[in-house]
Structures are given as C-alpha cells and as structure tokens.
C-alpha cells in the first residue's frame, strides 16, 4: 500500500467564503499515482471546514444565511469565547459544517456522486490556514 501526504494553504481576503477544491483534490490523486484507495481531506484550523455538496451559488448563499442565523457573528459580546478574539461564531460554524471528508478513489479518479464537489469553508479568514490531504491505496 502507498501513502501520499500534501498540505494546501489558503488565505482568503474576506472573513467567510466557500472555495471549490475538487480540482485540487483530483490533482493530489494524480500526483500520488494511487489508482484504488481513499482520500482524506481535513481543515487543520478550528475556524475552517471541509465538506461535500453541490456547487450552486444559491445553495452557498443559503448556507451562509443559515449559518449566520445559527451562530451570528455579532454582537461579539454574546459569546464567552470572545474575550481577546471575535471569532466564536467561526468555531461554531466549523462544527456544524464539519472538519473533513473521505472520498473513495476508483481508477485514479475521485469517486463522487453526480453533483458532489469538495469545498473549503472559511469562517474567520484573512490569514493563512492549512488543509491536509492524505491518500492511501495502491
């Protein structure tokens, strides 16, 4: 069995955004040379997320609206965490959207459903954040 590891770095100019990273994940599969196996992708920061869903702008807007209702950014003083920081809402949003995804690799390709795409979700941007890609297989 072979193993492949790579780190990707993201720095977004805005506080919150969703970035389609499916192409980057397939590039990692290609680079690994693994034809049959599993890809793990996880955000290495507690205010960012990796998730799978449809790449549709209306849905992304709905996610943003829904998450903001569940964990509004402001007022900052509503959260006990926000003593020296202002990102408690980002921690909660990350918990809701998830830390990681695992995707099967079949014949050297990500084995995703017809509309499935992999996303990096940023909830407290404007600084460098790391994403780990780990692939195992043959």
N, C-alpha and C positions, 0 to 999 in steps of 0.2 A: 504494500500500500504506500502511496506517495502522499506527501503533505506539502501544502503551499500556504504561505502567510504573507500578507501585504497590509500596509497601513495607508489609508487615504486621509487627506486633511481637507477640511472645509473652513472657510471664513466667509460669512455672509454679511453684506452691508446693512441688512435690516435685522431687527430683533427676531422676527418669526418668518419662516418660509418653508416650502416643501420643494425638494430637488429630486428629480427622477435620476436615479443612479443605476438603472438597469443596464445601460450600455457599459458603464464602468465595471459592473459585476461580470458581464459576459467577457469583457477584456481580461479580467483576472482569470476566468476559467480558461480562456485561450492561452494566456501566459503560463498557467500551471501545467498545461498539457494533459490534464486529467479528463478522461472520457466518461467515466462512470463513477459517481460519488455524491458528495454533499458539500454545499457551500454554506458557511455560517457568516453572516454579516451582522456586526453589532456596533452600536454607538458606544464609545469609550468615555462619554461625558454624561453626567446625570441631568442635563437640560437639553439633550438631543435624543432623537428616536430614529429607529429603522422600522419600516412597516411595508406591507404589500397592499396595494389597492389599485384602482383604476386611475389612469392619468387623464382626468377630466377637470377642467378649470372650475366648473360649477360645484363639483364634489369637493375640491380643495377649499373653495370659499365656505362651503357647508361645514367642513372640518374646523376651519378657523373660527367660524361663528359659534359652533357647538362647544369647542374647547374653551372659548372665551366666556361662554355662559357658565360652564362647569368650574373654571378656575380663572376668574378675571384678573388681569394684570394689576389694575388699580381699583381701589386705593391700595397702595403698597402696605399701609399700616394694618390692613386686615389680617396679615399673616405674621405669626410669631417668628418665622424664619427671617423675615425682612428687618433685621436689626442693622447689620452692616451691608446688606445686599438688598436688591429689589427684584429677585428672581424666583420667589417661592412658587409663583404660578407656573414657571417653566418646569420646575421639578414635578409638579402635579400633572402637567400636560404630557410630559415624557412618560410618566407612569401609566397614563391612560393609553397612549399610542404604542407603547412597547419599546423594548430595548434592542431586540434582534429579530432576525428572520433566518430560517433554514430552508434552503431550496435544493431539490434534487438536481443532479446533473446527469443527463442521458445523452449519449452520443456526442459529448462535448458541448452540449447546449444547456442553458438553464431550462428546467422543465416546469415552466409557468403555465397557468391557465390562459385562456384566450385574451383576457383583458388585464391580467395581472402584470403589475410593474413594481419595482422596488424603489422605495423613497427614503431619503434622508429628511427627517423633520427637525427643523431648528426652532427652538423656543426661547433662546437667550443668546442671540448671535453677536456679531461684531468682534469676535475673537476666534483664534484657531481652535479647532476641535478635530479629534481623531476618530476614525472609523476603522475597525479591524475586519479584515476579510481572511477567513481560514477555510481552506478547501482540502478535503481528504478523499482519496479514492484511487482508482487505477486508470 
